[in-house]
Amino acid sequence: MTKVIFITQQGESIEVEGDSGSLMELATANGITGIDGDCGGVCSCATCHVYVTAEDAHKLAAAEEVETDMLELDDKVTEYSRLCCQIAVSDSIDGMTFVVAN
């Protein structure tokens, strides 16, 4: 079981766990405030924008062009921005922390 921590914009730390799907699906299933996933996870809305912590950034593969293009439409983008619909729930993200951007 993969466990991750979401930090909401209110500073609340919420640990959730799952074993399949995307990080966006895991967040919405657990009611994480600020992760809406309006497009259903097809990388066309940026309502699942998160920041990866600097210490965890190397654990993820680079964002593909469709993700970086979508992130360009968001005013809050940083070098650690990702769309969590594009991050699979897997052992590689176990223990990671994601800060909700919205």
A tleap script that builds the chain and sets N, CA, C and O, in Angstrom:
source leaprc.protein.ff14SB
mol = sequence {
  NMET THR LYS VAL ILE PHE ILE THR GLN GLN
  GLY GLU SER ILE GLU VAL GLU GLY ASP SER
  GLY SER LEU MET GLU LEU ALA THR ALA ASN
  GLY ILE THR GLY ILE ASP GLY ASP CYS GLY
  GLY VAL CYS SER CYS ALA THR CYS HIE VAL
  TYR VAL THR ALA GLU ASP ALA HIE LYS LEU
  ALA ALA ALA GLU GLU VAL GLU THR ASP MET
  LEU GLU LEU ASP ASP LYS VAL THR GLU TYR
  SER ARG LEU CYS CYS GLN ILE ALA VAL SER
  ASP SER ILE ASP GLY MET THR PHE VAL VAL
  ALA CASN
}
set mol.1.N position { 0.847 -1.176 0.000 }
set mol.1.CA position { 0.000 0.000 0.000 }
set mol.1.C position { 0.894 1.242 0.000 }
set mol.1.O position { 1.799 1.358 0.826 }
set mol.2.N position { 0.643 2.155 -0.915 }
set mol.2.CA position { 1.395 3.401 -1.028 }
set mol.2.C position { 0.761 4.458 -0.127 }
set mol.2.O position { -0.451 4.668 -0.158 }
set mol.3.N position { 1.589 5.117 0.669 }
set mol.3.CA position { 1.139 6.198 1.539 }
set mol.3.C position { 1.782 7.490 1.080 }
set mol.3.O position { 2.984 7.536 0.818 }
set mol.4.N position { 0.974 8.550 0.983 }
set mol.4.CA position { 1.482 9.878 0.653 }
set mol.4.C position { 0.845 10.887 1.588 }
set mol.4.O position { -0.167 10.611 2.232 }
set mol.5.N position { 1.451 12.052 1.651 }
set mol.5.CA position { 0.938 13.131 2.493 }
set mol.5.C position { 0.596 14.316 1.599 }
set mol.5.O position { 1.391 14.720 0.750 }
set mol.6.N position { -0.591 14.863 1.802 }
set mol.6.CA position { -0.996 16.100 1.148 }
set mol.6.C position { -0.975 17.202 2.195 }
set mol.6.O position { -1.435 17.014 3.321 }
set mol.7.N position { -0.435 18.350 1.812 }
set mol.7.CA position { -0.480 19.538 2.660 }
set mol.7.C position { -1.448 20.503 1.981 }
set mol.7.O position { -1.191 20.954 0.865 }
set mol.8.N position { -2.552 20.823 2.642 }
set mol.8.CA position { -3.551 21.707 2.050 }
set mol.8.C position { -3.100 23.159 2.163 }
set mol.8.O position { -2.139 23.465 2.869 }
set mol.9.N position { -3.793 24.041 1.468 }
set mol.9.CA position { -3.493 25.465 1.539 }
set mol.9.C position { -3.758 26.034 2.934 }
set mol.9.O position { -3.269 27.112 3.270 }
set mol.10.N position { -4.521 25.316 3.735 }
set mol.10.CA position { -4.765 25.735 5.122 }
set mol.10.C position { -3.693 25.188 6.064 }
set mol.10.O position { -3.757 25.414 7.273 }
set mol.11.N position { -2.706 24.469 5.518 }
set mol.11.CA position { -1.614 23.936 6.313 }
set mol.11.C position { -1.899 22.594 6.953 }
set mol.11.O position { -1.092 22.093 7.737 }
set mol.12.N position { -3.041 22.005 6.626 }
set mol.12.CA position { -3.389 20.709 7.191 }
set mol.12.C position { -2.601 19.604 6.484 }
set mol.12.O position { -2.506 19.596 5.257 }
set mol.13.N position { -2.047 18.691 7.242 }
set mol.13.CA position { -1.303 17.549 6.721 }
set mol.13.C position { -2.210 16.323 6.771 }
set mol.13.O position { -2.686 15.935 7.838 }
set mol.14.N position { -2.445 15.716 5.603 }
set mol.14.CA position { -3.358 14.580 5.521 }
set mol.14.C position { -2.636 13.409 4.858 }
set mol.14.O position { -2.197 13.506 3.712 }
set mol.15.N position { -2.518 12.309 5.588 }
set mol.15.CA position { -1.902 11.110 5.028 }
set mol.15.C position { -2.987 10.213 4.461 }
set mol.15.O position { -3.986 9.935 5.125 }
set mol.16.N position { -2.784 9.759 3.227 }
set mol.16.CA position { -3.739 8.865 2.570 }
set mol.16.C position { -2.961 7.681 2.001 }
set mol.16.O position { -1.743 7.743 1.835 }
set mol.17.N position { -3.683 6.607 1.706 }
set mol.17.CA position { -3.023 5.450 1.117 }
set mol.17.C position { -3.893 4.825 0.044 }
set mol.17.O position { -5.121 4.891 0.083 }
set mol.18.N position { -3.210 4.214 -0.916 }
set mol.18.CA position { -3.897 3.554 -2.008 }
set mol.18.C position { -2.954 2.600 -2.713 }
set mol.18.O position { -1.759 2.556 -2.419 }
set mol.19.N position { -3.502 1.836 -3.646 }
set mol.19.CA position { -2.651 0.869 -4.340 }
set mol.19.C position { -2.812 0.888 -5.858 }
set mol.19.O position { -2.221 0.062 -6.553 }
set mol.20.N position { -3.615 1.834 -6.383 }
set mol.20.CA position { -3.772 1.910 -7.831 }
set mol.20.C position { -4.329 3.263 -8.232 }
set mol.20.O position { -4.703 4.068 -7.379 }
set mol.21.N position { -4.381 3.511 -9.533 }
set mol.21.CA position { -4.931 4.752 -10.057 }
set mol.21.C position { -3.922 5.881 -10.035 }
set mol.21.O position { -2.716 5.672 -9.904 }
set mol.22.N position { -4.458 7.086 -10.169 }
set mol.22.CA position { -3.593 8.267 -10.157 }
set mol.22.C position { -3.630 8.931 -8.780 }
set mol.22.O position { -4.507 8.658 -7.960 }
set mol.23.N position { -2.673 9.789 -8.556 }
set mol.23.CA position { -2.630 10.556 -7.315 }
set mol.23.C position { -3.854 11.467 -7.211 }
set mol.23.O position { -4.348 11.709 -6.110 }
set mol.24.N position { -4.346 11.972 -8.339 }
set mol.24.CA position { -5.555 12.793 -8.341 }
set mol.24.C position { -6.759 11.982 -7.880 }
set mol.24.O position { -7.570 12.469 -7.091 }
set mol.25.N position { -6.881 10.761 -8.360 }
set mol.25.CA position { -7.994 9.902 -7.943 }
set mol.25.C position { -7.917 9.611 -6.450 }
set mol.25.O position { -8.938 9.593 -5.762 }
set mol.26.N position { -6.714 9.384 -5.957 }
set mol.26.CA position { -6.519 9.132 -4.534 }
set mol.26.C position { -6.916 10.359 -3.713 }
set mol.26.O position { -7.559 10.236 -2.671 }
set mol.27.N position { -6.527 11.538 -4.191 }
set mol.27.CA position { -6.854 12.780 -3.484 }
set mol.27.C position { -8.358 13.033 -3.464 }
set mol.27.O position { -8.917 13.355 -2.416 }
set mol.28.N position { -9.013 12.892 -4.608 }
set mol.28.CA position { -10.455 13.167 -4.644 }
set mol.28.C position { -11.238 12.134 -3.850 }
set mol.28.O position { -12.240 12.474 -3.221 }
set mol.29.N position { -10.802 10.884 -3.868 }
set mol.29.CA position { -11.483 9.839 -3.095 }
set mol.29.C position { -11.388 10.102 -1.596 }
set mol.29.O position { -12.227 9.647 -0.819 }
set mol.30.N position { -10.348 10.847 -1.198 }
set mol.30.CA position { -10.147 11.134 0.218 }
set mol.30.C position { -10.514 12.569 0.591 }
set mol.30.O position { -10.206 13.024 1.693 }
set mol.31.N position { -11.165 13.276 -0.318 }
set mol.31.CA position { -11.673 14.611 -0.017 }
set mol.31.C position { -10.610 15.658 0.234 }
set mol.31.O position { -10.810 16.548 1.060 }
set mol.32.N position { -9.482 15.575 -0.459 }
set mol.32.CA position { -8.422 16.563 -0.262 }
set mol.32.C position { -8.868 17.892 -0.867 }
set mol.32.O position { -9.069 17.991 -2.078 }
set mol.33.N position { -9.021 18.902 -0.031 }
set mol.33.CA position { -9.455 20.223 -0.455 }
set mol.33.C position { -8.442 20.831 -1.424 }
set mol.33.O position { -7.240 20.844 -1.159 }
set mol.34.N position { -8.954 21.339 -2.562 }
set mol.34.CA position { -8.095 21.982 -3.553 }
set mol.34.C position { -7.720 21.081 -4.714 }
set mol.34.O position { -7.175 21.558 -5.709 }
set mol.35.N position { -8.000 19.788 -4.608 }
set mol.35.CA position { -7.788 18.859 -5.717 }
set mol.35.C position { -9.178 18.520 -6.260 }
set mol.35.O position { -9.904 17.707 -5.689 }
set mol.36.N position { -9.526 19.160 -7.371 }
set mol.36.CA position { -10.860 18.976 -7.926 }
set mol.36.C position { -10.902 17.915 -9.020 }
set mol.36.O position { -11.845 17.127 -9.085 }
set mol.37.N position { -9.898 17.891 -9.866 }
set mol.37.CA position { -9.876 16.908 -10.952 }
set mol.37.C position { -11.079 17.052 -11.867 }
set mol.37.O position { -11.700 16.057 -12.243 }
set mol.38.N position { -11.410 18.283 -12.225 }
set mol.38.CA position { -12.607 18.554 -13.022 }
set mol.38.C position { -12.657 17.792 -14.344 }
set mol.38.O position { -13.742 17.443 -14.809 }
set mol.39.N position { -11.515 17.531 -14.949 }
set mol.39.CA position { -11.509 16.849 -16.251 }
set mol.39.C position { -11.521 15.331 -16.113 }
set mol.39.O position { -11.547 14.617 -17.115 }
set mol.40.N position { -11.501 14.842 -14.901 }
set mol.40.CA position { -11.530 13.399 -14.693 }
set mol.40.C position { -10.187 12.725 -14.851 }
set mol.40.O position { -10.108 11.496 -14.876 }
set mol.41.N position { -9.143 13.500 -14.957 }
set mol.41.CA position { -7.803 12.922 -15.021 }
set mol.41.C position { -7.197 12.800 -16.404 }
set mol.41.O position { -6.261 12.028 -16.608 }
set mol.42.N position { -7.728 13.564 -17.367 }
set mol.42.CA position { -7.190 13.467 -18.727 }
set mol.42.C position { -6.252 14.632 -19.068 }
set mol.42.O position { -5.980 14.892 -20.240 }
set mol.43.N position { -5.774 15.311 -18.064 }
set mol.43.CA position { -4.762 16.366 -18.220 }
set mol.43.C position { -5.266 17.515 -19.096 }
set mol.43.O position { -4.583 17.953 -20.022 }
set mol.44.N position { -6.481 17.996 -18.782 }
set mol.44.CA position { -6.993 19.104 -19.579 }
set mol.44.C position { -7.596 20.239 -18.750 }
set mol.44.O position { -8.354 21.053 -19.276 }
set mol.45.N position { -7.258 20.298 -17.439 }
set mol.45.CA position { -7.865 21.382 -16.658 }
set mol.45.C position { -6.943 21.990 -15.600 }
set mol.45.O position { -7.167 23.136 -15.210 }
set mol.46.N position { -5.956 21.309 -15.133 }
set mol.46.CA position { -5.020 21.800 -14.105 }
set mol.46.C position { -5.660 22.038 -12.746 }
set mol.46.O position { -5.114 22.786 -11.935 }
set mol.47.N position { -6.822 21.411 -12.475 }
set mol.47.CA position { -7.446 21.559 -11.151 }
set mol.47.C position { -6.918 20.525 -10.165 }
set mol.47.O position { -7.509 20.305 -9.108 }
set mol.48.N position { -5.814 19.900 -10.513 }
set mol.48.CA position { -5.157 18.954 -9.591 }
set mol.48.C position { -3.687 19.334 -9.422 }
set mol.48.O position { -2.830 18.479 -9.195 }
set mol.49.N position { -3.417 20.626 -9.537 }
set mol.49.CA position { -2.057 21.159 -9.436 }
set mol.49.C position { -1.512 20.984 -8.020 }
set mol.49.O position { -2.135 21.395 -7.041 }
set mol.50.N position { -0.343 20.371 -7.937 }
set mol.50.CA position { 0.351 20.200 -6.666 }
set mol.50.C position { 1.811 20.607 -6.835 }
set mol.50.O position { 2.322 20.710 -7.950 }
set mol.51.N position { 2.461 20.834 -5.709 }
set mol.51.CA position { 3.902 21.060 -5.682 }
set mol.51.C position { 4.548 19.834 -5.043 }
set mol.51.O position { 4.115 19.354 -3.995 }
set mol.52.N position { 5.575 19.351 -5.691 }
set mol.52.CA position { 6.378 18.273 -5.139 }
set mol.52.C position { 7.464 18.935 -4.295 }
set mol.52.O position { 8.002 19.970 -4.687 }
set mol.53.N position { 7.785 18.367 -3.170 }
set mol.53.CA position { 8.843 18.955 -2.357 }
set mol.53.C position { 10.185 18.808 -3.062 }
set mol.53.O position { 10.393 17.863 -3.824 }
set mol.54.N position { 11.074 19.724 -2.812 }
set mol.54.CA position { 12.388 19.712 -3.459 }
set mol.54.C position { 13.125 18.406 -3.198 }
set mol.54.O position { 13.797 17.877 -4.084 }
set mol.55.N position { 12.997 17.892 -1.989 }
set mol.55.CA position { 13.705 16.657 -1.654 }
set mol.55.C position { 13.116 15.417 -2.327 }
set mol.55.O position { 13.786 14.388 -2.413 }
set mol.56.N position { 11.877 15.500 -2.804 }
set mol.56.CA position { 11.245 14.361 -3.466 }
set mol.56.C position { 11.192 14.483 -4.986 }
set mol.56.O position { 10.856 13.511 -5.662 }
set mol.57.N position { 11.510 15.634 -5.533 }
set mol.57.CA position { 11.344 15.882 -6.966 }
set mol.57.C position { 12.053 14.850 -7.833 }
set mol.57.O position { 11.546 14.486 -8.894 }
set mol.58.N position { 13.198 14.381 -7.409 }
set mol.58.CA position { 13.973 13.420 -8.216 }
set mol.58.C position { 13.301 12.047 -8.316 }
set mol.58.O position { 13.691 11.233 -9.153 }
set mol.59.N position { 12.315 11.786 -7.490 }
set mol.59.CA position { 11.641 10.482 -7.490 }
set mol.59.C position { 10.644 10.331 -8.631 }
set mol.59.O position { 10.218 9.217 -8.936 }
set mol.60.N position { 10.266 11.440 -9.267 }
set mol.60.CA position { 9.281 11.406 -10.345 }
set mol.60.C position { 9.956 11.560 -11.696 }
set mol.60.O position { 10.955 12.267 -11.830 }
set mol.61.N position { 9.400 10.891 -12.693 }
set mol.61.CA position { 9.861 11.099 -14.060 }
set mol.61.C position { 9.498 12.523 -14.468 }
set mol.61.O position { 8.582 13.122 -13.905 }
set mol.62.N position { 10.202 13.047 -15.421 }
set mol.62.CA position { 9.912 14.396 -15.909 }
set mol.62.C position { 8.496 14.455 -16.477 }
set mol.62.O position { 7.987 13.471 -17.015 }
set mol.63.N position { 7.878 15.609 -16.352 }
set mol.63.CA position { 6.540 15.815 -16.901 }
set mol.63.C position { 6.598 15.738 -18.421 }
set mol.63.O position { 7.542 16.220 -19.047 }
set mol.64.N position { 5.571 15.124 -19.003 }
set mol.64.CA position { 5.486 15.068 -20.460 }
set mol.64.C position { 4.956 16.398 -20.988 }
set mol.64.O position { 4.452 17.218 -20.221 }
set mol.65.N position { 5.071 16.609 -22.292 }
set mol.65.CA position { 4.712 17.882 -22.903 }
set mol.65.C position { 3.267 18.297 -22.638 }
set mol.65.O position { 3.002 19.473 -22.387 }
set mol.66.N position { 2.339 17.362 -22.689 }
set mol.66.CA position { 0.926 17.705 -22.457 }
set mol.66.C position { 0.731 18.277 -21.048 }
set mol.66.O position { -0.071 19.191 -20.855 }
set mol.67.N position { 1.453 17.746 -20.081 }
set mol.67.CA position { 1.368 18.253 -18.703 }
set mol.67.C position { 2.007 19.630 -18.584 }
set mol.67.O position { 1.426 20.529 -17.977 }
set mol.68.N position { 3.178 19.803 -19.148 }
set mol.68.CA position { 3.845 21.107 -19.054 }
set mol.68.C position { 3.047 22.183 -19.792 }
set mol.68.O position { 2.993 23.331 -19.349 }
set mol.69.N position { 2.428 21.814 -20.913 }
set mol.69.CA position { 1.584 22.770 -21.639 }
set mol.69.C position { 0.398 23.206 -20.783 }
set mol.69.O position { 0.057 24.388 -20.753 }
set mol.70.N position { -0.227 22.265 -20.092 }
set mol.70.CA position { -1.374 22.590 -19.245 }
set mol.70.C position { -0.936 23.442 -18.051 }
set mol.70.O position { -1.646 24.369 -17.661 }
set mol.71.N position { 0.204 23.141 -17.482 }
set mol.71.CA position { 0.697 23.919 -16.344 }
set mol.71.C position { 1.009 25.367 -16.725 }
set mol.71.O position { 0.922 26.261 -15.884 }
set mol.72.N position { 1.366 25.598 -17.973 }
set mol.72.CA position { 1.657 26.964 -18.419 }
set mol.72.C position { 0.451 27.884 -18.289 }
set mol.72.O position { 0.603 29.105 -18.267 }
set mol.73.N position { -0.744 27.311 -18.203 }
set mol.73.CA position { -1.967 28.104 -18.084 }
set mol.73.C position { -2.272 28.511 -16.644 }
set mol.73.O position { -3.189 29.295 -16.400 }
set mol.74.N position { -1.507 27.981 -15.693 }
set mol.74.CA position { -1.742 28.253 -14.271 }
set mol.74.C position { -0.771 29.334 -13.794 }
set mol.74.O position { 0.424 29.268 -14.083 }
set mol.75.N position { -1.274 30.317 -13.073 }
set mol.75.CA position { -0.449 31.421 -12.578 }
set mol.75.C position { 0.481 31.042 -11.430 }
set mol.75.O position { 1.417 31.782 -11.125 }
set mol.76.N position { 0.237 29.906 -10.794 }
set mol.76.CA position { 0.985 29.542 -9.590 }
set mol.76.C position { 2.085 28.507 -9.856 }
set mol.76.O position { 2.516 27.823 -8.928 }
set mol.77.N position { 2.536 28.384 -11.086 }
set mol.77.CA position { 3.505 27.345 -11.450 }
set mol.77.C position { 4.898 27.678 -10.919 }
set mol.77.O position { 5.359 28.818 -10.978 }
set mol.78.N position { 5.547 26.638 -10.400 }
set mol.78.CA position { 6.942 26.732 -9.978 }
set mol.78.C position { 7.697 25.567 -10.621 }
set mol.78.O position { 7.110 24.757 -11.337 }
set mol.79.N position { 8.976 25.495 -10.362 }
set mol.79.CA position { 9.766 24.381 -10.900 }
set mol.79.C position { 9.353 23.036 -10.293 }
set mol.79.O position { 9.729 21.982 -10.807 }
set mol.80.N position { 8.592 23.070 -9.214 }
set mol.80.CA position { 8.147 21.844 -8.543 }
set mol.80.C position { 6.673 21.533 -8.803 }
set mol.80.O position { 6.093 20.677 -8.135 }
set mol.81.N position { 6.074 22.212 -9.755 }
set mol.81.CA position { 4.661 21.995 -10.083 }
set mol.81.C position { 4.464 20.709 -10.873 }
set mol.81.O position { 5.251 20.366 -11.756 }
set mol.82.N position { 3.389 20.010 -10.528 }
set mol.82.CA position { 2.959 18.824 -11.277 }
set mol.82.C position { 1.442 18.754 -11.239 }
set mol.82.O position { 0.802 19.327 -10.357 }
set mol.83.N position { 0.880 18.051 -12.200 }
set mol.83.CA position { -0.540 17.729 -12.179 }
set mol.83.C position { -0.640 16.322 -11.629 }
set mol.83.O position { -0.085 15.383 -12.200 }
set mol.84.N position { -1.351 16.176 -10.518 }
set mol.84.CA position { -1.337 14.865 -9.869 }
set mol.84.C position { -2.134 13.815 -10.624 }
set mol.84.O position { -2.076 12.637 -10.271 }
set mol.85.N position { -2.888 14.211 -11.666 }
set mol.85.CA position { -3.547 13.213 -12.516 }
set mol.85.C position { -2.524 12.464 -13.356 }
set mol.85.O position { -2.819 11.401 -13.904 }
set mol.86.N position { -1.328 13.017 -13.455 }
set mol.86.CA position { -0.272 12.414 -14.268 }
set mol.86.C position { 0.735 11.623 -13.432 }
set mol.86.O position { 1.754 11.167 -13.952 }
set mol.87.N position { 0.455 11.462 -12.153 }
set mol.87.CA position { 1.335 10.718 -11.246 }
set mol.87.C position { 0.610 9.460 -10.805 }
set mol.87.O position { -0.428 9.528 -10.148 }
set mol.88.N position { 1.156 8.325 -11.164 }
set mol.88.CA position { 0.543 7.043 -10.803 }
set mol.88.C position { 0.831 6.704 -9.347 }
set mol.88.O position { 1.921 6.966 -8.837 }
set mol.89.N position { -0.154 6.122 -8.693 }
set mol.89.CA position { 0.045 5.615 -7.336 }
set mol.89.C position { 0.891 4.346 -7.474 }
set mol.89.O position { 0.465 3.363 -8.081 }
set mol.90.N position { 2.078 4.387 -6.908 }
set mol.90.CA position { 3.009 3.259 -7.016 }
set mol.90.C position { 4.019 3.330 -5.876 }
set mol.90.O position { 4.062 4.306 -5.128 }
set mol.91.N position { 4.813 2.305 -5.759 }
set mol.91.CA position { 5.842 2.277 -4.714 }
set mol.91.C position { 6.813 3.443 -4.844 }
set mol.91.O position { 7.384 3.881 -3.846 }
set mol.92.N position { 7.008 3.954 -6.064 }
set mol.92.CA position { 7.988 5.023 -6.268 }
set mol.92.C position { 7.589 6.332 -5.579 }
set mol.92.O position { 8.452 7.169 -5.317 }
set mol.93.N position { 6.302 6.524 -5.280 }
set mol.93.CA position { 5.893 7.757 -4.586 }
set mol.93.C position { 5.588 7.528 -3.111 }
set mol.93.O position { 5.182 8.452 -2.408 }
set mol.94.N position { 5.782 6.312 -2.647 }
set mol.94.CA position { 5.502 6.000 -1.242 }
set mol.94.C position { 6.288 6.938 -0.320 }
set mol.94.O position { 7.505 7.075 -0.444 }
set mol.95.N position { 5.580 7.570 0.592 }
set mol.95.CA position { 6.207 8.460 1.569 }
set mol.95.C position { 6.388 9.896 1.109 }
set mol.95.O position { 6.851 10.736 1.881 }
set mol.96.N position { 6.031 10.191 -0.129 }
set mol.96.CA position { 6.216 11.543 -0.648 }
set mol.96.C position { 5.177 12.511 -0.080 }
set mol.96.O position { 4.099 12.111 0.361 }
set mol.97.N position { 5.533 13.785 -0.107 }
set mol.97.CA position { 4.648 14.863 0.322 }
set mol.97.C position { 4.320 15.726 -0.876 }
set mol.97.O position { 5.201 16.062 -1.667 }
set mol.98.N position { 3.041 16.090 -1.013 }
set mol.98.CA position { 2.559 16.935 -2.094 }
set mol.98.C position { 1.799 18.099 -1.481 }
set mol.98.O position { 0.919 17.906 -0.642 }
set mol.99.N position { 2.143 19.309 -1.906 }
set mol.99.CA position { 1.476 20.521 -1.401 }
set mol.99.C position { 0.440 20.939 -2.428 }
set mol.99.O position { 0.763 21.125 -3.601 }
set mol.100.N position { -0.790 21.086 -1.995 }
set mol.100.CA position { -1.891 21.475 -2.889 }
set mol.100.C position { -1.690 22.930 -3.308 }
set mol.100.O position { -1.517 23.807 -2.462 }
set mol.101.N position { -1.712 23.178 -4.609 }
set mol.101.CA position { -1.474 24.526 -5.127 }
set mol.101.C position { -2.720 25.385 -5.123 }
set mol.101.O position { -2.619 26.607 -5.015 }
set mol.102.N position { -3.892 24.785 -5.238 }
set mol.102.CA position { -5.158 25.537 -5.348 }
set mol.102.C position { -5.824 25.717 -4.005 }
set mol.102.O position { -6.892 26.324 -3.922 }
savepdb mol mol.pdb
quit
